[in-house]
Amino acid sequence: MLSQEYPVGLLCALLDFPRSSYYYHAQVKDEMDLERATEAVVAQWPTYGTRRVTAQLRRHGWMVNRKHIQRLMRHRGWLRKAKAGMRKTTDSQHDFPRYPNLVQGLEIVRPDQVWVSDITYIRLAHGFVYLAVIMDIFTRNIRGWHLGQSLDQTLTLMALQRALAHGQPEIHHSDQGVQYAATSYTQLLRSAQVRMSMADVGEAWQNGYAERLMRTIKEEEVDLSEYLDYADALRQLGRFLDDVYSRKRIHSALGYLTPAEFEAQWHQEQAALVVN
């Protein structure tokens, strides 16, 4: 461009073109490009708020602040609306042993220090299926999951078996639902030398990490999809949990990295400490 070879002021004077108009048109073009970039992020991540949209744009080289993006998204009607709460799937009326809450007030400083678990329902075209997920608190990485056609003990047991195939936590935390208190589940944890922890009955906030994970799954996958049957739900949810959530979705709590990026970075930093 000529402006890269000659001063803008000189070119505008020679062409009798107001300098303010030059900068105005350049600014409009930049704003249009930014709007298109923002629209692309919102289309890919329709439940992202302004904070995550801003972070995602910065990952792609845009030097923008959140207030600017907030104004743009409000003007275009892209601000997300709050969703209704989820249906409960917890049955804590049972005679199995209960375990104290070991997580409340605990500082989480490493991977696999604490895993949290929860269950949610998934609506199909005809009927429901149920999803059990286990997540590592520190990395937000999903360690194991299972989609079942009933709420029996197999649902959570399969998710736990899959998670333990890749590692083990120091503490496993859940609500006091019968699926987590059942003998088969607690024996599997005990054989892996995992300490058991449970939230108090009626205190969902004590299992807040798992609750937020399920809300994210609902808002960013389930509420935006239609599942014909079990096989269709298994395929779509598997793509979201194994690929999108772990490798593409950024987390504010992780410095706007994905769980896979954050965990890899942590291990690299630990390896560097050992070398040094």
C-alpha positions as CSV (number, residue, x, y, z in Angstrom):
1,M,0.0,0.0,0.0
2,L,1.1,3.6,-0.7
3,S,0.5,4.5,2.9
4,Q,3.3,2.0,3.9
5,E,5.8,3.9,1.6
6,Y,4.7,7.5,2.1
7,P,3.2,9.4,5.1
8,V,-0.6,9.3,5.2
9,G,-0.7,13.1,5.8
10,L,1.3,13.7,2.6
11,L,-0.8,11.4,0.5
12,C,-4.1,13.0,1.8
13,A,-2.8,16.5,1.1
14,L,-1.7,15.6,-2.5
15,L,-5.1,14.0,-3.2
16,D,-7.1,16.6,-1.3
17,F,-8.6,13.9,0.8
18,P,-9.3,14.5,4.5
19,R,-7.0,12.5,6.8
20,S,-10.0,11.8,9.1
21,S,-11.9,10.2,6.3
22,Y,-9.0,7.8,5.6
23,Y,-8.8,6.6,9.2
24,Y,-12.6,6.4,9.3
25,H,-12.8,4.0,6.4
26,A,-9.9,1.9,7.7
27,Q,-11.7,1.7,11.1
28,V,-15.0,0.7,9.5
29,K,-13.3,-2.1,7.6
30,D,-11.6,-3.3,10.8
31,E,-14.9,-3.3,12.6
32,M,-16.6,-5.2,9.8
33,D,-13.8,-7.8,9.9
34,L,-14.1,-8.0,13.7
35,E,-17.9,-8.5,13.5
36,R,-17.4,-11.3,11.0
37,A,-14.8,-12.9,13.3
38,T,-17.1,-12.5,16.3
39,E,-20.0,-14.0,14.4
40,A,-17.9,-17.0,13.5
41,V,-17.0,-17.6,17.2
42,V,-20.6,-17.2,18.3
43,A,-21.8,-19.6,15.6
44,Q,-19.3,-22.2,16.7
45,W,-19.8,-21.6,20.5
46,P,-23.4,-20.3,20.8
47,T,-23.4,-20.5,24.6
48,Y,-20.2,-18.5,25.1
49,G,-20.6,-15.3,27.0
50,T,-18.6,-12.1,26.2
51,R,-15.6,-13.1,28.4
52,R,-15.0,-16.4,26.5
53,V,-15.8,-14.9,23.1
54,T,-13.2,-12.2,23.8
55,A,-10.7,-14.8,24.8
56,Q,-11.4,-16.9,21.7
57,L,-10.9,-13.9,19.5
58,R,-7.5,-13.1,21.2
59,R,-6.4,-16.7,20.5
60,H,-6.9,-15.9,16.8
61,G,-4.9,-12.7,17.0
62,W,-7.5,-10.0,17.6
63,M,-6.4,-7.3,20.1
64,V,-9.9,-6.6,21.6
65,N,-11.3,-5.8,25.0
66,R,-14.4,-7.4,26.5
67,K,-16.4,-4.2,26.6
68,H,-16.0,-3.7,22.9
69,I,-17.2,-7.3,22.2
70,Q,-20.0,-6.9,24.7
71,R,-21.3,-3.9,22.9
72,L,-21.0,-5.6,19.5
73,M,-22.8,-8.8,20.7
74,R,-25.5,-6.8,22.4
75,H,-26.1,-4.8,19.2
76,R,-26.3,-7.9,17.1
77,G,-28.5,-9.8,19.6
78,W,-25.8,-12.5,20.3
79,L,-25.9,-12.3,24.1
80,R,-27.0,-15.7,25.5
81,K,-30.1,-16.2,27.5
82,A,-30.2,-18.1,30.8
83,K,-31.5,-21.7,30.7
84,A,-33.9,-23.4,33.1
85,G,-32.5,-25.8,35.7
86,M,-31.9,-29.5,35.2
87,R,-34.1,-32.4,36.4
88,K,-32.7,-34.2,39.4
89,T,-31.4,-37.7,39.0
90,T,-30.2,-38.3,42.6
91,D,-31.8,-40.9,44.9
92,S,-30.2,-40.5,48.3
93,Q,-32.8,-42.6,50.2
94,H,-30.8,-45.8,50.7
95,D,-29.1,-47.8,53.5
96,F,-25.5,-47.9,52.1
97,P,-22.7,-46.2,54.1
98,R,-22.2,-42.4,53.7
99,Y,-18.8,-40.8,53.5
100,P,-17.7,-37.3,54.8
101,N,-16.9,-34.4,52.5
102,L,-13.1,-34.4,52.1
103,V,-13.1,-31.7,49.3
104,Q,-14.7,-28.7,51.0
105,G,-11.9,-26.2,51.7
106,L,-9.2,-28.5,50.1
107,E,-6.7,-26.7,47.9
108,I,-6.5,-28.5,44.5
109,V,-3.0,-28.2,43.2
110,R,-2.4,-31.2,40.9
111,P,-4.0,-33.5,38.4
112,D,-5.8,-36.6,39.7
113,Q,-5.9,-35.1,43.2
114,V,-9.7,-35.1,43.1
115,W,-12.2,-36.5,40.6
116,V,-15.8,-35.5,40.8
117,S,-18.8,-37.4,39.3
118,D,-22.4,-36.7,38.4
119,I,-25.4,-38.0,36.4
120,T,-27.8,-36.2,34.1
121,Y,-30.6,-37.3,31.8
122,I,-30.7,-36.9,28.0
123,R,-34.0,-36.6,26.1
124,L,-34.4,-38.6,23.0
125,A,-37.0,-38.4,20.3
126,H,-38.8,-41.1,22.3
127,G,-37.7,-41.6,25.9
128,F,-34.6,-40.8,27.9
129,V,-31.0,-42.1,28.4
130,Y,-28.7,-41.2,31.2
131,L,-25.1,-39.9,31.2
132,A,-22.6,-40.5,34.0
133,V,-19.3,-38.4,33.8
134,I,-16.2,-38.3,35.9
135,M,-14.0,-35.2,35.7
136,D,-10.6,-34.2,37.2
137,I,-11.0,-30.9,39.1
138,F,-7.5,-29.5,38.5
139,T,-7.4,-29.9,34.7
140,R,-11.2,-30.0,34.0
141,N,-10.4,-33.0,31.8
142,I,-13.1,-35.7,31.6
143,R,-11.6,-39.0,32.9
144,G,-14.5,-41.3,32.1
145,W,-18.1,-41.4,31.0
146,H,-20.9,-43.8,30.1
147,L,-24.3,-43.4,28.5
148,G,-26.8,-45.8,29.8
149,Q,-30.5,-46.6,29.2
150,S,-31.3,-46.8,32.8
151,L,-30.3,-45.3,36.2
152,D,-29.1,-48.5,37.6
153,Q,-25.6,-49.1,39.2
154,T,-24.1,-50.1,35.8
155,L,-24.3,-46.5,34.6
156,T,-21.8,-45.1,37.1
157,L,-19.8,-48.3,37.4
158,M,-19.0,-48.3,33.7
159,A,-17.9,-44.7,33.8
160,L,-15.6,-45.4,36.8
161,Q,-14.1,-48.5,35.2
162,R,-13.2,-46.5,32.1
163,A,-11.7,-43.7,34.2
164,L,-9.6,-46.0,36.3
165,A,-8.2,-47.6,33.1
166,H,-6.3,-44.4,32.5
167,G,-5.3,-43.5,36.0
168,Q,-6.6,-43.0,39.5
169,P,-7.4,-40.1,41.8
170,E,-6.5,-39.6,45.4
171,I,-10.1,-38.7,46.2
172,H,-13.4,-39.5,44.4
173,H,-16.1,-37.0,45.2
174,S,-19.8,-37.4,44.5
175,D,-23.3,-36.7,45.8
176,Q,-24.9,-39.4,48.1
177,G,-26.9,-41.0,45.3
178,V,-27.4,-44.7,45.5
179,Q,-25.3,-45.3,42.4
180,Y,-22.2,-43.9,44.1
181,A,-22.9,-45.4,47.5
182,A,-23.6,-48.9,46.3
183,T,-21.2,-51.7,47.4
184,S,-20.0,-52.5,43.9
185,Y,-19.0,-48.9,43.3
186,T,-17.3,-48.3,46.6
187,Q,-15.5,-51.6,46.5
188,L,-14.0,-50.7,43.1
189,L,-12.7,-47.4,44.6
190,R,-11.4,-49.1,47.7
191,S,-9.5,-51.7,45.6
192,A,-7.9,-48.8,43.7
193,Q,-6.9,-47.2,47.0
194,V,-9.1,-44.2,46.4
195,R,-10.5,-42.2,49.3
196,M,-14.3,-41.6,49.1
197,S,-15.9,-38.2,49.6
198,M,-19.6,-37.2,49.4
199,A,-21.5,-33.9,49.5
200,D,-24.1,-33.5,52.1
201,V,-27.7,-34.4,51.1
202,G,-29.5,-31.4,49.7
203,E,-26.2,-29.4,49.3
204,A,-25.7,-29.5,45.6
205,W,-23.1,-26.7,45.8
206,Q,-20.8,-29.1,47.6
207,N,-20.5,-31.0,44.3
208,G,-20.3,-27.7,42.3
209,Y,-17.6,-28.7,39.9
210,A,-19.6,-31.7,38.6
211,E,-22.8,-29.6,38.6
212,R,-21.2,-27.0,36.4
213,L,-19.8,-29.6,34.1
214,M,-23.3,-31.1,33.6
215,R,-24.7,-27.6,33.0
216,T,-22.0,-27.0,30.3
217,I,-22.8,-30.3,28.6
218,K,-26.5,-29.5,28.6
219,E,-26.1,-25.9,27.4
220,E,-23.4,-26.5,24.8
221,E,-24.4,-29.9,23.4
222,V,-27.7,-31.4,24.6
223,D,-29.8,-28.3,24.3
224,L,-28.5,-27.6,20.8
225,S,-29.0,-31.1,19.5
226,E,-31.8,-33.6,18.7
227,Y,-31.1,-37.2,19.4
228,L,-33.1,-39.8,17.5
229,D,-32.2,-42.8,19.6
230,Y,-29.5,-44.2,21.9
231,A,-26.9,-44.7,19.1
232,D,-27.4,-41.2,17.8
233,A,-27.0,-39.7,21.3
234,L,-23.9,-41.9,22.0
235,R,-22.2,-40.7,18.8
236,Q,-23.0,-37.0,19.2
237,L,-22.2,-36.9,23.0
238,G,-19.0,-38.9,22.4
239,R,-17.8,-36.3,19.9
240,F,-18.5,-33.4,22.3
241,L,-17.0,-35.0,25.4
242,D,-13.9,-36.5,23.8
243,D,-13.1,-33.9,21.2
244,V,-14.9,-30.6,21.7
245,Y,-14.9,-30.3,25.5
246,S,-11.4,-31.6,26.1
247,R,-9.5,-30.3,23.1
248,K,-11.4,-27.3,21.7
249,R,-13.4,-25.6,24.4
250,I,-11.5,-23.0,26.4
251,H,-12.0,-22.6,30.2
252,S,-11.7,-19.3,32.0
253,A,-10.5,-21.2,35.1
254,L,-7.6,-22.6,33.0
255,G,-6.4,-19.2,31.8
256,Y,-8.5,-19.7,28.6
257,L,-6.8,-22.9,27.6
258,T,-8.5,-26.2,26.8
259,P,-8.3,-28.9,29.4
260,A,-5.9,-30.9,27.1
261,E,-3.7,-27.8,26.7
262,F,-3.7,-27.0,30.4
263,E,-2.8,-30.5,31.4
264,A,0.0,-30.8,28.8
265,Q,1.4,-27.4,30.0
266,W,1.3,-28.5,33.6
267,H,3.3,-31.7,32.9
268,Q,5.8,-29.8,30.8
269,E,6.4,-27.3,33.6
270,Q,6.8,-30.2,36.1
271,A,9.3,-31.9,33.8
272,A,11.3,-28.6,33.5
273,L,11.4,-28.3,37.3
274,V,12.9,-31.8,37.6
275,V,15.5,-31.0,34.9
276,N,16.5,-27.7,36.6
